Amino acid sequence: MEEFNNMKKKWSPKRPKTGKHAKKVVAIVAGVAVVGLFATDCTYQIQEQEQAVLSTFGVPKAVTETGLHFKLPLIQQVHKVNTTIQGFPIGYDQDSNDVVADEGIMITSDYNFIDVDFFVEYRITEPVKYLYTSQQPEEILKSIAQSCIRTVIASYTVDDVLTTGKSEIQAKIKEMIMEKMEVQDVGIQLVNITIQDAEPPTQEIMKAFKAVETAKQGKETAVNNANKYRNEKLPEAEAQADQIIQDAEAQKQVRINEAEAEVARFNAMYEEYVKNPTVTKLRMFYETMEDVLPDMKIVIDNGDGTQKVLPLDSFTGESDGEEAAETQQPETGAEPENAQSQTTDAAVQGGE
Protein backbone atom coordinates (compact mmCIF):
# COMPACT_ATOMS: atom_id res chain seq x y z
CA MET A 1 0.00 0.00 0.00
CA GLU A 2 2.79 2.39 0.78
CA GLU A 3 4.46 1.50 -2.46
CA PHE A 4 1.27 2.22 -4.37
CA ASN A 5 0.98 5.61 -2.72
CA ASN A 6 4.59 6.39 -3.46
CA MET A 7 4.10 5.48 -7.09
CA LYS A 8 0.94 7.62 -7.25
CA LYS A 9 2.78 10.61 -5.89
CA LYS A 10 5.64 9.95 -8.27
CA TRP A 11 3.48 9.81 -11.40
CA SER A 12 0.79 12.49 -10.57
CA PRO A 13 1.31 15.89 -12.48
CA LYS A 14 2.05 19.05 -10.61
CA ARG A 15 -0.61 21.78 -10.60
CA PRO A 16 0.61 25.10 -12.09
CA LYS A 17 0.15 28.39 -10.31
CA THR A 18 -2.58 29.83 -12.59
CA GLY A 19 -3.63 32.93 -10.57
CA LYS A 20 -0.69 35.19 -11.27
CA HIS A 21 -0.33 33.95 -14.86
CA ALA A 22 -3.95 34.82 -15.72
CA LYS A 23 -3.62 38.32 -14.36
CA LYS A 24 -0.57 38.91 -16.50
CA VAL A 25 -2.41 37.71 -19.60
CA VAL A 26 -5.36 39.98 -18.91
CA ALA A 27 -3.11 42.95 -18.35
CA ILE A 28 -1.27 42.27 -21.60
CA VAL A 29 -4.51 41.96 -23.56
CA ALA A 30 -5.88 45.14 -22.02
CA GLY A 31 -2.68 47.01 -22.82
CA VAL A 32 -2.75 45.80 -26.39
CA ALA A 33 -6.40 46.85 -26.67
CA VAL A 34 -5.70 50.31 -25.31
CA VAL A 35 -2.70 50.71 -27.59
CA GLY A 36 -4.79 49.56 -30.55
CA LEU A 37 -7.59 51.89 -29.59
CA PHE A 38 -5.26 54.83 -29.35
CA ALA A 39 -3.57 53.80 -32.57
CA THR A 40 -6.86 53.66 -34.46
CA ASP A 41 -8.15 56.86 -32.81
CA CYS A 42 -5.05 58.73 -33.88
CA THR A 43 -5.80 58.35 -37.59
CA TYR A 44 -8.76 58.74 -39.91
CA GLN A 45 -9.23 58.16 -43.60
CA ILE A 46 -10.98 60.55 -46.02
CA GLN A 47 -12.28 58.96 -49.19
CA GLU A 48 -13.02 60.66 -52.48
CA GLN A 49 -16.32 62.51 -52.58
CA GLU A 50 -15.91 63.04 -48.83
CA GLN A 51 -14.90 65.88 -46.59
CA ALA A 52 -14.31 65.96 -42.86
CA VAL A 53 -14.71 68.43 -40.06
CA LEU A 54 -12.02 68.20 -37.37
CA SER A 55 -13.22 69.61 -34.08
CA THR A 56 -10.62 70.57 -31.45
CA PHE A 57 -12.18 71.50 -28.12
CA GLY A 58 -15.35 72.40 -30.01
CA VAL A 59 -13.65 74.55 -32.66
CA PRO A 60 -14.44 73.07 -36.13
CA LYS A 61 -12.12 73.01 -39.09
CA ALA A 62 -12.80 71.59 -42.54
CA VAL A 63 -10.47 68.92 -43.93
CA THR A 64 -10.86 68.55 -47.66
CA GLU A 65 -7.81 66.54 -48.70
CA THR A 66 -8.33 62.84 -49.25
CA GLY A 67 -6.13 60.16 -47.68
CA LEU A 68 -4.89 59.30 -44.19
CA HIS A 69 -4.86 61.99 -41.51
CA PHE A 70 -3.80 62.08 -37.85
CA LYS A 71 -5.59 63.51 -34.84
CA LEU A 72 -5.22 63.68 -31.07
CA PRO A 73 -7.24 60.98 -29.31
CA LEU A 74 -9.98 62.13 -26.96
CA ILE A 75 -9.19 65.73 -27.83
CA GLN A 76 -10.06 65.98 -31.47
CA GLN A 77 -13.20 64.60 -33.06
CA VAL A 78 -13.87 63.92 -36.73
CA HIS A 79 -17.22 64.16 -38.55
CA LYS A 80 -17.28 63.02 -42.15
CA VAL A 81 -19.63 64.51 -44.70
CA ASN A 82 -20.70 63.04 -48.03
CA THR A 83 -20.13 65.61 -50.79
CA THR A 84 -21.64 63.58 -53.61
CA ILE A 85 -24.87 64.70 -55.27
CA GLN A 86 -27.83 63.61 -53.17
CA GLY A 87 -31.55 64.10 -53.59
CA PHE A 88 -35.04 63.73 -52.22
CA PRO A 89 -38.53 63.67 -53.79
CA ILE A 90 -41.36 66.16 -53.36
CA GLY A 91 -44.91 65.05 -53.98
CA TYR A 92 -44.39 61.28 -53.80
CA ASP A 93 -42.75 58.60 -51.66
CA GLN A 94 -39.54 57.36 -53.24
CA ASP A 95 -39.85 53.82 -51.86
CA SER A 96 -43.53 53.10 -52.49
CA ASN A 97 -44.11 55.69 -55.25
CA ASP A 98 -47.33 56.75 -53.50
CA VAL A 99 -48.67 60.27 -53.84
CA VAL A 100 -48.02 62.64 -50.92
CA ALA A 101 -51.03 64.92 -51.26
CA ASP A 102 -49.75 67.61 -48.90
CA GLU A 103 -46.70 68.11 -51.10
CA GLY A 104 -47.88 67.30 -54.63
CA ILE A 105 -51.40 68.75 -54.93
CA MET A 106 -51.23 72.37 -56.12
CA ILE A 107 -53.46 74.99 -57.70
CA THR A 108 -52.69 76.79 -60.95
CA SER A 109 -53.37 80.34 -62.06
CA ASP A 110 -56.62 79.32 -63.77
CA TYR A 111 -57.90 77.79 -60.51
CA ASN A 112 -57.31 74.17 -61.46
CA PHE A 113 -55.85 71.46 -59.23
CA ILE A 114 -52.87 69.43 -60.40
CA ASP A 115 -50.59 66.76 -58.95
CA VAL A 116 -46.93 67.55 -59.70
CA ASP A 117 -43.95 65.43 -58.57
CA PHE A 118 -40.44 66.91 -58.24
CA PHE A 119 -37.00 65.55 -57.48
CA VAL A 120 -34.46 67.85 -55.82
CA GLU A 121 -30.72 67.26 -56.22
CA TYR A 122 -28.21 68.93 -53.92
CA ARG A 123 -24.71 68.58 -52.52
CA ILE A 124 -22.86 69.75 -49.44
CA THR A 125 -20.38 72.48 -50.29
CA GLU A 126 -19.40 73.77 -46.84
CA PRO A 127 -19.26 70.95 -44.25
CA VAL A 128 -18.73 73.25 -41.26
CA LYS A 129 -21.87 75.29 -41.98
CA TYR A 130 -23.74 72.11 -42.84
CA LEU A 131 -22.95 70.55 -39.43
CA TYR A 132 -23.11 73.57 -37.16
CA THR A 133 -25.44 76.17 -38.72
CA SER A 134 -28.60 74.08 -38.53
CA GLN A 135 -29.66 70.74 -37.11
CA GLN A 136 -31.66 69.80 -40.22
CA PRO A 137 -30.33 71.63 -43.29
CA GLU A 138 -32.05 69.20 -45.67
CA GLU A 139 -35.42 70.08 -44.17
CA ILE A 140 -34.67 73.76 -44.71
CA LEU A 141 -33.92 73.05 -48.36
CA LYS A 142 -37.10 71.00 -48.70
CA SER A 143 -39.29 73.69 -47.12
CA ILE A 144 -37.82 76.38 -49.36
CA ALA A 145 -38.27 74.14 -52.41
CA GLN A 146 -41.94 73.49 -51.61
CA SER A 147 -42.61 77.19 -51.12
CA CYS A 148 -40.93 78.14 -54.41
CA ILE A 149 -42.67 75.33 -56.29
CA ARG A 150 -46.13 76.43 -55.17
CA THR A 151 -45.36 80.07 -55.94
CA VAL A 152 -44.23 79.33 -59.49
CA ILE A 153 -46.95 76.76 -60.25
CA ALA A 154 -49.60 79.25 -59.11
CA SER A 155 -48.46 81.66 -61.85
CA TYR A 156 -48.98 79.18 -64.71
CA THR A 157 -52.08 77.61 -66.22
CA VAL A 158 -52.78 73.91 -65.98
CA ASP A 159 -52.05 73.45 -69.69
CA ASP A 160 -48.58 74.98 -69.30
CA VAL A 161 -47.76 72.72 -66.36
CA LEU A 162 -48.94 69.60 -68.16
CA THR A 163 -47.40 70.31 -71.56
CA THR A 164 -45.16 73.06 -72.85
CA GLY A 165 -44.17 75.05 -69.76
CA LYS A 166 -42.17 72.46 -67.82
CA SER A 167 -38.69 73.70 -68.77
CA GLU A 168 -39.53 77.31 -67.98
CA ILE A 169 -41.16 76.33 -64.69
CA GLN A 170 -38.11 74.28 -63.63
CA ALA A 171 -35.74 77.15 -64.45
CA LYS A 172 -37.77 79.68 -62.44
CA ILE A 173 -38.07 77.36 -59.45
CA LYS A 174 -34.34 76.63 -59.46
CA GLU A 175 -33.44 80.31 -59.61
CA MET A 176 -35.81 81.17 -56.76
CA ILE A 177 -34.52 78.34 -54.54
CA MET A 178 -30.88 79.30 -55.10
CA GLU A 179 -31.58 82.90 -54.12
CA LYS A 180 -33.27 81.88 -50.88
CA MET A 181 -30.59 79.28 -50.04
CA GLU A 182 -27.93 81.96 -50.32
CA VAL A 183 -29.76 83.92 -47.67
CA GLN A 184 -30.04 80.88 -45.36
CA ASP A 185 -26.34 79.91 -45.91
CA VAL A 186 -26.52 76.38 -44.43
CA GLY A 187 -23.71 74.88 -46.54
CA ILE A 188 -25.99 73.20 -49.12
CA GLN A 189 -26.01 73.99 -52.82
CA LEU A 190 -28.92 73.17 -55.10
CA VAL A 191 -27.75 71.21 -58.14
CA ASN A 192 -31.01 70.72 -60.02
CA ILE A 193 -34.75 70.32 -59.64
CA THR A 194 -36.83 68.43 -62.19
CA ILE A 195 -40.50 67.70 -62.74
CA GLN A 196 -40.92 63.94 -62.58
CA ASP A 197 -44.61 63.82 -63.40
CA ALA A 198 -47.64 66.09 -63.73
CA GLU A 199 -51.19 64.80 -63.85
CA PRO A 200 -54.70 65.58 -62.60
CA PRO A 201 -55.21 64.80 -58.91
CA THR A 202 -57.07 61.93 -57.23
CA GLN A 203 -60.77 61.14 -57.67
CA GLU A 204 -61.93 63.32 -54.79
CA ILE A 205 -60.05 66.29 -56.07
CA MET A 206 -61.08 65.47 -59.62
CA LYS A 207 -64.68 66.14 -58.57
CA ALA A 208 -63.68 69.54 -57.29
CA PHE A 209 -61.65 70.00 -60.47
CA LYS A 210 -64.72 69.29 -62.59
CA ALA A 211 -66.82 71.60 -60.43
CA VAL A 212 -64.31 74.37 -61.02
CA GLU A 213 -64.35 73.66 -64.74
CA THR A 214 -68.15 73.76 -64.77
CA ALA A 215 -68.19 77.06 -62.92
CA LYS A 216 -65.56 78.39 -65.29
CA GLN A 217 -67.61 77.37 -68.32
CA GLY A 218 -70.70 78.93 -66.77
CA LYS A 219 -68.79 82.14 -66.24
CA GLU A 220 -67.58 82.14 -69.83
CA THR A 221 -71.12 81.48 -71.07
CA ALA A 222 -72.51 84.36 -69.03
CA VAL A 223 -69.76 86.67 -70.25
CA ASN A 224 -70.36 85.63 -73.86
CA ASN A 225 -74.11 86.22 -73.51
CA ALA A 226 -73.49 89.61 -71.98
CA ASN A 227 -71.09 90.51 -74.78
CA LYS A 228 -73.60 89.32 -77.35
CA TYR A 229 -76.36 91.44 -75.80
CA ARG A 230 -74.03 94.41 -75.67
CA ASN A 231 -73.01 93.95 -79.29
CA GLU A 232 -76.67 93.82 -80.28
CA LYS A 233 -77.81 96.83 -78.28
CA LEU A 234 -74.79 99.05 -78.64
CA PRO A 235 -75.10 99.64 -82.42
CA GLU A 236 -78.81 100.32 -82.00
CA ALA A 237 -78.17 102.81 -79.23
CA GLU A 238 -75.39 104.43 -81.25
CA ALA A 239 -77.73 104.69 -84.26
CA GLN A 240 -80.41 106.29 -82.09
CA ALA A 241 -77.87 108.71 -80.67
CA ASP A 242 -76.68 109.61 -84.17
CA GLN A 243 -80.27 110.13 -85.32
CA ILE A 244 -80.99 112.40 -82.37
CA ILE A 245 -77.83 114.37 -83.07
CA GLN A 246 -78.68 114.68 -86.75
CA ASP A 247 -82.24 115.78 -85.94
CA ALA A 248 -80.90 118.33 -83.52
CA GLU A 249 -78.41 119.62 -86.08
CA ALA A 250 -81.17 119.85 -88.69
CA GLN A 251 -83.46 121.66 -86.26
CA LYS A 252 -80.60 123.93 -85.37
CA GLN A 253 -80.02 124.77 -89.02
CA VAL A 254 -83.74 125.36 -89.56
CA ARG A 255 -83.87 127.74 -86.63
CA ILE A 256 -80.77 129.54 -87.89
CA ASN A 257 -82.26 129.88 -91.37
CA GLU A 258 -85.58 131.12 -89.98
CA ALA A 259 -83.81 133.62 -87.80
CA GLU A 260 -81.73 134.85 -90.71
CA ALA A 261 -84.87 135.11 -92.85
CA GLU A 262 -86.65 137.05 -90.13
CA VAL A 263 -83.66 139.35 -89.83
CA ALA A 264 -83.60 139.90 -93.58
CA ARG A 265 -87.36 140.51 -93.64
CA PHE A 266 -87.12 142.93 -90.73
CA ASN A 267 -84.27 144.80 -92.39
CA ALA A 268 -86.23 145.04 -95.63
CA MET A 269 -89.32 146.19 -93.77
CA TYR A 270 -87.29 148.73 -91.88
CA GLU A 271 -85.93 150.14 -95.11
CA GLU A 272 -89.49 150.57 -96.37
CA TYR A 273 -90.55 152.04 -93.05
CA VAL A 274 -87.85 154.65 -93.24
CA LYS A 275 -89.07 155.67 -96.68
CA ASN A 276 -92.81 155.96 -95.69
CA PRO A 277 -93.56 155.25 -92.04
CA THR A 278 -97.36 155.83 -92.19
CA VAL A 279 -98.03 153.47 -95.07
CA THR A 280 -95.75 150.85 -93.60
CA LYS A 281 -97.52 150.97 -90.24
CA LEU A 282 -100.89 150.63 -91.93
CA ARG A 283 -99.71 147.69 -93.99
CA MET A 284 -98.26 146.02 -90.94
CA PHE A 285 -101.52 146.52 -89.09
CA TYR A 286 -103.57 144.93 -91.84
CA GLU A 287 -101.24 141.98 -92.12
CA THR A 288 -101.33 141.49 -88.40
CA MET A 289 -105.09 141.60 -88.30
CA GLU A 290 -105.24 139.03 -91.06
CA ASP A 291 -103.07 136.71 -89.01
CA VAL A 292 -104.79 137.32 -85.67
CA LEU A 293 -108.44 137.40 -86.87
CA PRO A 294 -108.61 135.27 -90.04
CA ASP A 295 -112.24 134.10 -89.47
CA MET A 296 -113.70 137.31 -87.99
CA LYS A 297 -117.03 138.50 -89.46
CA ILE A 298 -117.52 142.21 -89.98
CA VAL A 299 -121.04 143.73 -89.73
CA ILE A 300 -121.59 147.32 -90.79
CA ASP A 301 -124.62 149.07 -89.31
CA ASN A 302 -125.63 152.65 -90.03
CA GLY A 303 -127.86 152.93 -86.97
CA ASP A 304 -131.24 152.41 -88.67
CA GLY A 305 -133.43 149.38 -88.42
CA THR A 306 -134.40 147.15 -85.63
CA GLN A 307 -131.64 144.46 -85.81
CA LYS A 308 -129.29 145.76 -83.17
CA VAL A 309 -128.37 142.45 -81.57
CA LEU A 310 -125.11 140.79 -82.62
CA PRO A 311 -124.39 138.28 -84.00
CA LEU A 312 -127.03 138.57 -86.70
CA ASP A 313 -126.69 134.97 -87.96
CA SER A 314 -129.13 133.55 -85.45
CA PHE A 315 -131.84 136.07 -86.54
CA THR A 316 -131.27 136.33 -90.23
CA GLY A 317 -130.45 132.67 -90.79
CA GLU A 318 -127.50 133.69 -92.95
CA SER A 319 -124.15 132.10 -92.15
CA ASP A 320 -122.07 134.63 -93.97
CA GLY A 321 -121.80 138.11 -92.48
CA GLU A 322 -120.84 139.55 -95.81
CA GLU A 323 -124.21 138.44 -97.32
CA ALA A 324 -126.04 140.13 -94.43
CA ALA A 325 -124.10 143.27 -95.06
CA GLU A 326 -124.98 143.17 -98.76
CA THR A 327 -128.75 142.87 -97.99
CA GLN A 328 -128.61 145.95 -95.77
CA GLN A 329 -126.36 148.00 -98.02
CA PRO A 330 -129.10 149.24 -100.51
CA GLU A 331 -131.11 150.75 -97.68
CA THR A 332 -128.25 152.88 -96.40
CA GLY A 333 -127.36 154.58 -99.66
CA ALA A 334 -124.15 156.63 -99.40
CA GLU A 335 -123.87 156.52 -95.65
CA PRO A 336 -122.12 153.14 -95.43
CA GLU A 337 -119.26 154.59 -97.35
CA ASN A 338 -118.92 157.23 -94.68
CA ALA A 339 -119.11 154.62 -91.97
CA GLN A 340 -116.54 152.50 -93.74
CA SER A 341 -114.22 155.43 -94.11
CA GLN A 342 -114.66 156.21 -90.42
CA THR A 343 -113.86 152.61 -89.53
CA THR A 344 -110.76 152.73 -91.71
CA ASP A 345 -109.60 155.96 -90.13
CA ALA A 346 -110.10 154.47 -86.71
CA ALA A 347 -108.14 151.43 -87.75
CA VAL A 348 -105.29 153.59 -89.04
CA GLN A 349 -105.29 155.59 -85.83
CA GLY A 350 -105.29 152.36 -83.89
CA GLY A 351 -102.39 151.11 -86.02
CA GLU A 352 -100.46 154.28 -85.35
Secondary structure, DSSP 8 states (H G I E B T S, - for coil): -HHHHHHHHHHS-----HHHHHHHHHHHHHHHHHHHHHHHHTEEEE-TTEEEEEEETTEEEEE---EEEE--TTTEEEEEEE-S-EEEEESB-TTT--B-HHHHEEE-TTS-EEEEEEEEEEEES-HHHHHHT-S-HHHHHHHHHHHHHHHHHTTS-HHHHHTTTHHHHHHHHHHHHHHHHHHH--SEEEEEEEEEEEE---HHHHHHHHHHHHHHHHHHHHHHHHHHHHHHHHHHHHHHHHHHHHHHHHHHHHHHHHHHHHHHHHHHHHHHHHH-HHHHHHHHHHHHHHHH-TT-------S-SS--SS--HHHH--S-HHHHHHHHHHHHTTHHHHHHHHHHHHHHHHH-
